[in-house]
Amino acid sequence: MKYQLSQHVRIRYDDSTEKYYLFCIDSGAHYRLNKMGYVICLMLEEGKSRGAITKRISETISTDDQSYPEDIDNFFNFLLDNKLIRI
């Protein structure tokens, strides 16, 4: 399934603090992201499918913890619940 960032969402990396952010320009809400969340948002901007995103994360993020698929699901649910992405 393909998702897109909503038109009112912006993502940014702050060089000075080395932190990742997601902003909703309609509501003024802002969220700090971890690297995985930022990579997911970048891939959504590129038009990648959820399956392609999960595959890429599994190939690029080194983790001994195999809970990343659940983390990805939770992040997508958060984005959907807050209307930050659309199908």
C-alpha positions, 0 to 999 in steps of 0.5 A, a space after each residue: 500500500 502506498 502512503 504519502 505525507 500530507 500536504 501540510 507536513 514538513 520534515 527537517 533535520 537540524 544540523 546544529 542539534 543533530 535532531 530530526 523533526 516533523 511539523 504540521 503547518 496546519 495545527 502547529 504541532 511538531 514532533 521529534 523523530 528518531 533516525 528511522 522515523 526520519 528515513 521513513 518520512 523521506 521515503 514517503 516523500 519519494 513515493 515509496 510503498 510501505 513494503 519497500 520502506 520496510 525492506 529498505 529499513 531492514 537492509 540499512 538500519 543495523 539492529 540486533 533487535 528484530 522488533 523493527 517491523 513492529 516499530 514501523 507499524 507503530 510509526 505508521 499508525 501514529 502518522 495515520 492517527 494524527 493525519 500526517 500521512 494519507 493513502 
